[in-house]
Amino acid sequence: MKSNIAYFIGLLLFIMAYSSCKKSEQLAEDPYAGGKEALGIRFLNELPKPTSGSIGSEMTFAVSGLLPYKDKLKCYMNETEAEVVEVTGKTIKIKLPEGSSSGGFTIVVDGQIFFGPQFTVSGKIGYDGTFKPAIGPNGNISQIMPLANGNMILVGSFNDYEKKASLKRPINNIVLINSDGDYLPSFASGLGSDGSLNTIARLTNGQYMIGGSLSSYNNRKSIGGLTRLNSNGSLDTTIVEVVNLTPLLPKNSFDTVAAFNGRVIGSVRKLFVYNNKSILIGNFTNYGEYFYERSTRDRKVIGYTPMDMLMRLESNGKLDESYNFNAATKTSYEKPNGSINDAFMEPDGKVILVGSFTRFQGTGVNRITRVDNNGMIDPTFQVGSGADGPIGTIRFNVTTQKYMVSGAFKTFNGKAANGMVMLKKDGSVDESFNMGTMEGGSISFSAQLSNGLVIVTGSFNKYNGVIRQGFMVLNPNGTLADGYNTTGVFQGIVNDIYETTSPQGFPAFIMAGFILKFDNRAVPNIIKVVYAP
């Protein structure tokens, strides 16, 4: 029996070895059949000369093995074909073509691609290296609040800035920086917010209203979605009398709470201040008010009123029942049937809302509407049929008096828009701006500068056939601005933009959000871009 088992095992091993040998013989016949013949082309370990140049200038790259193929090669400057000026045994000279931008140099011969070094196309716009942040915040920036002295408050979803956070001085979702981007430790935010901050607005007395998904600030708990800060960043607090269940401990008769007695169930996306009242827009379902006279230090009594997505609060936090409030039902009017993604308050207190909704307060509106000072739809806003897809952002420029609206729509008020449209102050389409053809992605943000140029970011790859990798600058008519579109790859999401100047006095703007890359370089969620006037 043992001899039979040994025989079968030996036979099995022989078959396996024979099969393996046959496979090896088959593979050895021609493992790379059909592959391309090596051409002997190799980039040398040298930088291009010069390392940067303007459109129309010549650049020389060190590369060997090209001479036999000089009549059939093609080369590209960041995906844009360039004219070959000269080929030698160790170099190739090209001319920077119209529409080229910073990026990688590639050579194509017989269907084979050879990747060369990075290069820079100089133009009228670029990264401002004098702006100090190297690491920046370790998360998203939702909004920039510029101050009169040049400093800025940033709010968002982060717990560090330039690695300055410590146990003694934490940084949680709010930070003060100077005009150069340096961290300022003088801000008295303490432990800061326990949840992300989406919005900040300034009161006439120098205090601030903040909103987001917070439930405490500097460890004070009587907060829900929004609160008020003093001018130095500390929580505005007050001492209230509460029910004391332990009379032998007099201190339990009082509690220190947020002075602003108003909250929401949900989160606040946008917050505006008008006539010392706070207009709230967000993903909330109820307004809440604390009744401290019926509360203890440990347990607070809260009264709720159903209010969906839009409301206004008095300066002390009480619900303003003259704003989007139905007295018959004691609730807000019918809520939008989709999200509100962004909003802008005009100087007169009217607010434009944009998002994915197609109904608002029971009325058909296509993703954009304006509410009057009573929170009701303003029929004089001339957006017509609105957008045929969701709107993500809206920005207004005070100098040009124009709105830029961006999103995933193809038409606006029946006119072709392709994800972006310029509106006049009355809401009508500015037909002098014509959106071009975009390829490879979508627009996520747009804003017009005071000089008329339009800044656009997103995930797109081409505009009107020209390589523009996520960032472009347009003229007021929608064409690419000559000399302003030479920067390379942009990656990220822009939430806010703020116009300023460079230390040399040139016009500049600061962009903030979740920004990973600008002009092929890694960046820290907040950048300063300088440009020629």
C-alpha positions as CSV (number, residue, x, y, z in Angstrom):
1,M,0.0,0.0,0.0
2,K,2.8,2.4,0.9
3,S,4.6,1.7,-2.4
4,N,1.4,2.6,-4.4
5,I,1.1,5.9,-2.5
6,A,4.7,6.7,-3.2
7,Y,4.3,5.8,-6.8
8,F,1.3,8.2,-7.3
9,I,3.0,11.0,-5.4
10,G,6.1,10.6,-7.6
11,L,3.9,10.6,-10.8
12,L,2.1,13.8,-9.6
13,L,5.4,15.6,-9.0
14,F,6.6,14.6,-12.4
15,I,3.5,15.9,-14.2
16,M,3.7,19.2,-12.3
17,A,7.4,19.6,-13.1
18,Y,6.8,18.8,-16.8
19,S,3.9,21.3,-17.0
20,S,6.0,24.1,-15.4
21,C,8.8,23.3,-17.8
22,K,6.5,23.6,-20.8
23,K,5.2,27.0,-19.6
24,S,8.7,28.2,-19.1
25,E,9.7,27.1,-22.6
26,Q,6.6,28.9,-24.1
27,L,7.4,32.1,-22.3
28,A,11.0,32.0,-23.2
29,E,10.1,32.0,-26.9
30,D,9.4,35.8,-27.1
31,P,8.1,37.4,-23.8
32,Y,8.1,40.9,-25.4
33,A,6.7,40.1,-28.8
34,G,5.2,43.2,-30.5
35,G,7.0,45.7,-28.2
36,K,8.5,49.0,-29.5
37,E,12.2,49.0,-30.3
38,A,14.2,51.1,-27.9
39,L,15.1,54.4,-29.6
40,G,18.0,55.5,-27.4
41,I,16.5,58.8,-26.5
42,R,17.3,60.0,-23.0
43,F,16.9,63.3,-21.2
44,L,20.1,64.4,-19.5
45,N,20.2,65.5,-15.9
46,E,20.2,69.2,-16.6
47,L,17.7,72.1,-16.2
48,P,16.3,73.8,-19.3
49,K,18.0,77.0,-20.4
50,P,16.6,79.4,-19.4
51,T,14.5,77.8,-16.7
52,S,11.6,80.0,-17.6
53,G,10.4,82.1,-20.5
54,S,7.5,84.1,-21.9
55,I,5.3,83.1,-24.8
56,G,7.3,83.2,-28.1
57,S,10.7,82.9,-26.4
58,E,13.1,80.0,-27.0
59,M,14.1,77.3,-24.5
60,T,16.8,74.6,-24.8
61,F,16.5,71.1,-23.2
62,A,19.4,68.7,-22.8
63,V,18.4,65.4,-24.4
64,S,20.5,62.9,-26.4
65,G,19.5,60.5,-29.2
66,L,17.1,62.8,-31.0
67,L,19.1,63.6,-34.1
68,P,18.1,60.5,-36.1
69,Y,14.4,61.4,-35.6
70,K,14.5,65.2,-35.9
71,D,12.1,65.2,-38.9
72,K,9.4,63.1,-37.3
73,L,9.4,64.1,-33.6
74,K,6.8,66.2,-31.9
75,C,7.2,68.1,-28.6
76,Y,4.7,69.5,-26.1
77,M,4.9,72.2,-23.5
78,N,2.3,71.1,-20.9
79,E,0.2,69.3,-23.5
80,T,0.5,72.2,-26.0
81,E,2.5,71.4,-29.2
82,A,5.6,73.6,-29.6
83,E,7.6,74.5,-32.6
84,V,11.0,72.8,-32.9
85,V,13.7,75.3,-33.7
86,E,16.8,73.1,-33.6
87,V,17.9,69.6,-32.8
88,T,21.5,68.6,-32.1
89,G,23.1,65.5,-30.7
90,K,22.5,66.6,-27.1
91,T,19.9,69.3,-27.2
92,I,16.6,70.4,-28.6
93,K,15.5,74.0,-28.9
94,I,11.8,74.9,-29.0
95,K,9.7,78.1,-29.1
96,L,7.1,78.6,-26.4
97,P,3.8,78.4,-28.3
98,E,0.7,80.6,-27.8
99,G,-1.5,79.1,-25.1
100,S,1.3,77.3,-23.3
101,S,1.5,77.1,-19.6
102,S,3.9,75.9,-16.9
103,G,4.3,72.2,-16.6
104,G,6.2,69.3,-18.1
105,F,8.0,69.0,-21.4
106,T,7.4,65.9,-23.4
107,I,8.8,64.5,-26.7
108,V,6.9,62.0,-28.9
109,V,8.7,59.8,-31.4
110,D,7.0,56.8,-33.2
111,G,4.3,56.7,-30.6
112,Q,6.7,56.6,-27.7
113,I,6.6,59.4,-25.1
114,F,9.7,60.7,-23.3
115,F,9.0,62.8,-20.2
116,G,11.4,65.8,-19.6
117,P,11.8,68.3,-16.9
118,Q,9.3,70.9,-15.5
119,F,9.5,74.4,-16.9
120,T,7.9,77.7,-16.1
121,V,6.0,80.0,-18.5
122,S,6.2,83.5,-17.1
123,G,3.2,85.8,-17.5
124,K,1.2,88.5,-15.8
125,I,0.1,86.5,-12.8
126,G,1.9,84.2,-10.3
127,Y,2.2,82.9,-6.8
128,D,3.3,85.6,-4.3
129,G,6.3,84.0,-2.5
130,T,6.3,86.8,0.1
131,F,3.1,85.5,1.7
132,K,4.4,83.6,4.7
133,P,2.3,80.5,5.3
134,A,4.3,77.4,4.4
135,I,2.0,74.8,6.1
136,G,-1.1,77.0,6.8
137,P,-4.1,75.4,8.5
138,N,-4.3,71.6,8.5
139,G,-7.8,71.7,7.1
140,N,-10.4,73.6,5.1
141,I,-10.9,77.4,5.3
142,S,-14.5,78.5,4.9
143,Q,-14.2,82.3,5.0
144,I,-11.7,85.1,5.3
145,M,-12.7,88.1,7.5
146,P,-10.4,91.1,6.6
147,L,-10.0,93.6,9.4
148,A,-9.3,97.4,9.1
149,N,-5.8,97.0,10.4
150,G,-4.8,94.5,7.7
151,N,-5.1,91.4,9.8
152,M,-7.5,88.6,8.9
153,I,-9.6,86.1,10.8
154,L,-9.9,82.7,9.2
155,V,-12.7,80.2,10.1
156,G,-13.1,76.7,8.9
157,S,-12.4,73.1,9.9
158,F,-8.9,72.9,11.3
159,N,-7.1,72.5,14.6
160,D,-3.7,73.9,13.8
161,Y,-2.1,76.7,11.8
162,E,1.6,76.7,10.8
163,K,2.1,74.1,13.6
164,K,1.6,76.8,16.2
165,A,-1.1,75.0,18.2
166,S,-0.2,73.7,21.7
167,L,-2.0,72.5,24.8
168,K,-1.6,76.0,26.3
169,R,-2.7,77.8,23.2
170,P,-4.9,75.5,21.0
171,I,-6.2,76.5,17.6
172,N,-9.7,75.2,16.8
173,N,-11.5,76.3,13.7
174,I,-10.7,80.0,14.1
175,V,-7.4,81.9,13.9
176,L,-6.1,85.4,13.6
177,I,-3.3,86.2,11.1
178,N,-1.6,89.3,9.9
179,S,-1.4,90.6,6.3
180,D,1.6,88.5,5.6
181,G,-0.1,85.3,6.8
182,D,1.8,85.0,10.1
183,Y,-0.1,83.5,13.1
184,L,-1.0,86.1,15.8
185,P,-1.3,84.6,19.3
186,S,-3.1,87.7,20.7
187,F,-6.6,86.3,19.7
188,A,-8.4,85.2,22.9
189,S,-10.3,82.3,21.4
190,G,-9.3,79.9,24.2
191,L,-10.3,76.3,23.2
192,G,-12.1,77.8,20.2
193,S,-15.0,75.9,18.6
194,D,-15.7,72.2,19.0
195,G,-17.2,72.0,15.5
196,S,-16.4,73.4,12.1
197,L,-17.1,77.1,11.5
198,N,-18.6,78.0,8.1
199,T,-19.2,81.7,8.4
200,I,-18.4,84.9,10.3
201,A,-19.9,88.4,10.2
202,R,-19.0,91.6,12.1
203,L,-21.3,93.7,14.2
204,T,-21.1,97.5,14.2
205,N,-19.7,97.5,17.8
206,G,-16.7,95.4,16.7
207,Q,-18.0,92.0,17.9
208,Y,-18.5,89.0,15.7
209,M,-21.2,86.5,14.9
210,I,-20.0,83.0,14.0
211,G,-21.9,80.1,12.6
212,G,-21.3,76.4,11.8
213,S,-21.8,73.1,13.5
214,L,-20.4,74.1,16.9
215,S,-22.0,73.1,20.2
216,S,-19.5,74.9,22.5
217,Y,-16.9,77.6,22.4
218,N,-14.0,77.7,24.8
219,N,-15.8,74.9,26.6
220,R,-19.0,76.9,27.2
221,K,-21.9,74.6,26.4
222,S,-25.0,76.9,26.0
223,I,-24.4,77.1,22.2
224,G,-26.0,75.5,19.1
225,G,-24.8,76.4,15.6
226,L,-24.0,80.0,16.3
227,T,-22.8,82.4,18.9
228,R,-21.3,85.9,19.5
229,L,-17.7,86.8,20.1
230,N,-16.1,89.8,21.5
231,S,-13.6,91.8,19.4
232,N,-10.6,90.0,20.8
233,G,-12.1,86.6,19.9
234,S,-13.3,85.6,23.3
235,L,-16.9,84.4,23.8
236,D,-19.4,87.1,24.8
237,T,-20.7,85.7,28.1
238,T,-23.1,86.8,30.8
239,I,-24.1,85.5,34.3
240,V,-27.7,84.3,34.7
241,E,-29.7,83.2,37.7
242,V,-30.8,79.5,37.6
243,V,-32.7,77.1,39.8
244,N,-30.5,75.9,42.7
245,L,-31.3,72.4,43.9
246,T,-28.6,72.6,46.5
247,P,-29.3,75.7,48.6
248,L,-26.3,75.0,50.8
249,L,-24.1,75.7,47.7
250,P,-24.9,79.3,46.8
251,K,-22.7,79.2,43.7
252,N,-25.2,76.9,42.0
253,S,-27.7,79.7,41.9
254,F,-25.8,81.3,39.0
255,D,-24.2,80.2,35.7
256,T,-22.0,81.8,33.1
257,V,-23.4,81.3,29.7
258,A,-23.2,82.7,26.1
259,A,-24.8,86.2,26.1
260,F,-26.4,85.4,22.7
261,N,-29.5,83.3,23.7
262,G,-30.3,81.7,20.3
263,R,-29.5,78.4,18.7
264,V,-30.5,76.1,15.9
265,I,-30.9,72.3,15.5
266,G,-28.6,71.6,12.6
267,S,-25.8,73.8,11.2
268,V,-25.5,77.4,9.9
269,R,-23.9,77.7,6.4
270,K,-24.1,81.5,6.0
271,L,-24.7,84.3,8.5
272,F,-25.2,88.0,7.7
273,V,-25.7,91.0,10.0
274,Y,-28.1,93.8,9.1
275,N,-29.4,96.4,11.5
276,N,-27.8,94.5,14.3
277,K,-29.9,91.4,13.5
278,S,-28.5,88.1,12.3
279,I,-29.8,86.4,9.1
280,L,-29.1,82.7,9.2
281,I,-29.0,80.3,6.2
282,G,-28.3,76.6,6.6
283,N,-29.2,73.1,7.2
284,F,-31.3,73.6,10.3
285,T,-34.8,72.6,11.3
286,N,-35.6,74.4,14.5
287,Y,-34.8,77.6,16.4
288,G,-34.1,77.2,20.1
289,E,-34.1,79.6,23.1
290,Y,-32.8,78.8,26.6
291,F,-35.2,79.5,29.6
292,Y,-32.6,79.9,32.3
293,E,-35.1,80.8,35.0
294,R,-36.3,77.2,34.7
295,S,-32.9,75.6,34.3
296,T,-30.2,74.4,36.6
297,R,-26.4,74.7,36.1
298,D,-26.4,71.1,34.8
299,R,-29.7,70.9,32.9
300,K,-31.0,73.6,30.6
301,V,-34.6,74.0,29.5
302,I,-34.9,74.9,25.9
303,G,-38.0,76.0,23.9
304,Y,-38.0,75.2,20.2
305,T,-39.8,76.7,17.2
306,P,-39.8,74.8,13.8
307,M,-37.8,77.0,11.4
308,D,-36.3,75.6,8.2
309,M,-33.1,76.8,6.5
310,L,-33.8,80.6,6.8
311,M,-34.5,82.9,9.7
312,R,-33.5,86.1,11.4
313,L,-32.6,86.7,15.1
314,E,-32.7,89.8,17.2
315,S,-29.5,91.1,18.7
316,N,-30.2,89.2,22.0
317,G,-30.8,85.9,20.1
318,K,-34.6,85.9,20.1
319,L,-36.4,84.8,17.0
320,D,-37.6,87.7,14.7
321,E,-41.1,86.7,13.9
322,S,-41.4,89.3,11.1
323,Y,-39.0,87.3,8.9
324,N,-40.0,84.2,7.0
325,F,-42.4,83.3,9.8
326,N,-46.0,82.1,9.3
327,A,-48.0,83.5,12.2
328,A,-50.8,81.0,11.5
329,T,-48.7,77.9,11.8
330,K,-46.0,79.4,14.2
331,T,-43.3,78.0,11.8
332,S,-41.3,79.2,8.9
333,Y,-42.9,79.2,5.5
334,E,-42.5,76.1,3.3
335,K,-38.9,75.2,3.1
336,P,-36.9,74.9,-0.1
337,N,-37.1,71.4,-1.7
338,G,-33.3,71.3,-2.0
339,S,-30.2,72.6,-0.4
340,I,-29.1,76.2,-0.2
341,N,-25.4,76.1,-1.1
342,D,-24.5,79.8,-1.0
343,A,-25.9,83.3,-0.3
344,F,-25.0,86.9,-0.6
345,M,-26.5,89.9,1.3
346,E,-27.0,93.1,-0.6
347,P,-26.3,96.5,1.1
348,D,-30.1,97.0,1.7
349,G,-30.4,93.7,3.6
350,K,-32.0,91.7,0.8
351,V,-30.4,88.2,0.4
352,I,-29.8,86.2,-2.7
353,L,-30.0,82.4,-2.2
354,V,-28.6,79.8,-4.6
355,G,-28.6,76.0,-4.4
356,S,-30.3,72.9,-5.8
357,F,-33.9,73.9,-4.8
358,T,-36.7,74.4,-7.4
359,R,-39.4,75.5,-4.9
360,F,-39.1,78.1,-2.2
361,Q,-42.0,79.2,0.1
362,G,-44.3,77.1,-2.1
363,T,-43.3,79.0,-5.3
364,G,-41.4,77.6,-8.2
365,V,-37.9,79.0,-8.5
366,N,-35.1,77.4,-10.3
367,R,-32.1,77.3,-7.9
368,I,-31.9,81.0,-7.3
369,T,-34.1,83.6,-5.6
370,R,-33.9,86.8,-3.6
371,V,-35.7,87.4,-0.3
372,D,-36.8,90.9,0.8
373,N,-36.3,92.4,4.3
374,N,-39.2,90.3,5.6
375,G,-37.6,87.1,4.4
376,M,-40.2,86.6,1.6
377,I,-39.5,86.1,-2.1
378,D,-38.7,89.4,-3.9
379,P,-40.5,89.2,-7.3
380,T,-38.5,92.1,-8.7
381,F,-35.3,90.0,-9.0
382,Q,-35.1,89.3,-12.7
383,V,-33.6,85.9,-13.0
384,G,-36.4,84.5,-15.1
385,S,-36.4,80.8,-15.4
386,G,-33.1,80.6,-13.4
387,A,-30.7,77.7,-13.8
388,D,-31.3,74.2,-15.2
389,G,-28.9,72.6,-12.7
390,P,-27.6,73.2,-9.2
391,I,-25.8,76.4,-8.4
392,G,-22.8,76.2,-6.1
393,T,-21.5,79.7,-5.5
394,I,-22.5,83.3,-6.0
395,R,-20.1,86.3,-5.6
396,F,-20.7,90.0,-6.1
397,N,-18.2,92.8,-6.9
398,V,-19.0,96.2,-5.5
399,T,-16.9,98.0,-8.1
400,T,-18.3,96.4,-11.2
401,Q,-21.8,95.8,-9.7
402,K,-21.9,92.3,-11.2
403,Y,-22.6,88.8,-9.8
404,M,-20.7,85.7,-10.9
405,V,-22.8,82.5,-10.5
406,S,-21.2,79.1,-10.8
407,G,-22.5,75.5,-10.7
408,A,-23.5,72.4,-12.6
409,F,-26.0,74.1,-15.0
410,K,-26.0,74.4,-18.8
411,T,-28.4,77.2,-19.2
412,F,-29.6,80.2,-17.2
413,N,-32.9,81.9,-18.0
414,G,-33.0,80.0,-21.2
415,K,-29.5,81.2,-22.4
416,A,-26.4,78.9,-22.8
417,A,-24.2,79.3,-19.7
418,N,-22.1,76.1,-19.4
419,G,-21.6,76.3,-15.6
420,M,-21.0,80.0,-15.2
421,V,-23.0,83.2,-15.8
422,M,-22.6,86.9,-15.1
423,L,-25.6,88.7,-13.7
424,K,-26.4,92.4,-13.5
425,K,-27.5,93.8,-10.1
426,D,-31.2,93.3,-11.0
427,G,-30.6,89.6,-11.6
428,S,-30.8,89.7,-15.4
429,V,-28.1,88.0,-17.5
430,D,-25.2,90.2,-18.6
431,E,-25.0,89.2,-22.3
432,S,-21.7,90.9,-22.8
433,F,-20.1,87.9,-21.0
434,N,-20.1,84.7,-23.1
435,M,-19.0,81.5,-21.5
436,G,-16.7,79.5,-23.8
437,T,-16.3,75.7,-24.3
438,M,-14.9,73.8,-21.3
439,E,-13.5,70.3,-21.4
440,G,-12.5,67.7,-18.8
441,G,-14.4,68.8,-15.7
442,S,-16.5,71.5,-14.1
443,I,-16.3,74.9,-12.5
444,S,-16.5,75.1,-8.7
445,F,-15.9,78.8,-8.0
446,S,-15.8,82.1,-9.9
447,A,-15.4,85.8,-8.8
448,Q,-14.9,89.0,-10.6
449,L,-12.1,91.3,-9.5
450,S,-12.5,95.1,-9.3
451,N,-10.6,95.6,-12.5
452,G,-13.1,93.3,-14.4
453,L,-11.0,90.2,-14.7
454,V,-12.8,87.0,-13.7
455,I,-11.1,84.3,-11.6
456,V,-12.3,80.8,-12.2
457,T,-11.3,77.5,-10.5
458,G,-12.5,73.9,-10.8
459,S,-11.6,70.5,-12.2
460,F,-11.6,71.5,-15.9
461,N,-8.7,70.8,-18.3
462,K,-9.3,73.0,-21.3
463,Y,-11.1,76.3,-22.1
464,N,-11.8,77.2,-25.7
465,G,-9.3,74.5,-26.7
466,V,-6.5,76.0,-24.5
467,I,-4.9,73.9,-21.7
468,R,-6.2,75.4,-18.4
469,Q,-5.8,72.9,-15.6
470,G,-8.3,74.0,-12.9
471,F,-7.5,77.7,-12.9
472,M,-8.1,80.5,-15.5
473,V,-8.4,84.2,-15.7
474,L,-11.1,85.6,-18.1
475,N,-11.8,89.0,-19.6
476,P,-15.1,90.6,-18.7
477,N,-16.5,89.2,-22.0
478,G,-15.5,85.6,-21.2
479,T,-12.4,85.2,-23.3
480,L,-9.1,84.1,-21.8
481,A,-7.2,87.1,-20.6
482,D,-4.0,87.5,-22.6
483,G,-0.8,86.9,-20.5
484,Y,-2.8,85.8,-17.4
485,N,-3.2,82.1,-18.2
486,T,0.4,80.8,-18.0
487,T,0.1,79.1,-14.6
488,G,0.2,75.3,-14.4
489,V,-1.9,72.8,-12.5
490,F,-4.4,73.9,-9.9
491,Q,-6.0,71.4,-7.5
492,G,-8.5,72.1,-4.7
493,I,-11.6,74.0,-3.8
494,V,-11.8,77.7,-3.3
495,N,-14.3,79.0,-0.8
496,D,-13.4,82.6,-0.5
497,I,-11.3,85.3,-2.2
498,Y,-10.2,88.7,-0.9
499,E,-8.6,91.5,-3.0
500,T,-5.4,93.1,-1.5
501,T,-2.0,94.2,-2.7
502,S,1.5,92.8,-2.7
503,P,4.3,94.3,-0.6
504,Q,5.6,96.0,-3.7
505,G,2.2,97.6,-4.3
506,F,0.9,95.4,-7.1
507,P,-2.7,94.2,-7.1
508,A,-3.1,90.8,-5.6
509,F,-5.8,88.5,-4.1
510,I,-5.9,85.9,-1.4
511,M,-7.7,82.6,-2.1
512,A,-8.6,80.3,0.7
513,G,-10.3,76.9,0.9
514,F,-9.0,73.4,0.6
515,I,-6.3,74.2,-1.9
516,L,-3.6,71.5,-2.6
517,K,-1.7,72.8,-5.6
518,F,-1.3,76.1,-7.5
519,D,1.0,76.5,-10.6
520,N,2.3,72.9,-10.1
521,R,3.4,73.6,-6.5
522,A,2.0,72.3,-3.2
523,V,0.3,75.1,-1.3
524,P,-1.2,75.4,2.3
525,N,-4.9,76.0,1.7
526,I,-4.4,79.7,1.6
527,I,-2.4,81.5,-1.1
528,K,-1.7,85.0,-2.3
529,V,-1.6,85.6,-6.1
530,V,-0.1,88.8,-7.5
531,Y,-0.8,90.1,-11.0
532,A,0.1,92.9,-13.3
533,P,-2.5,95.8,-13.5
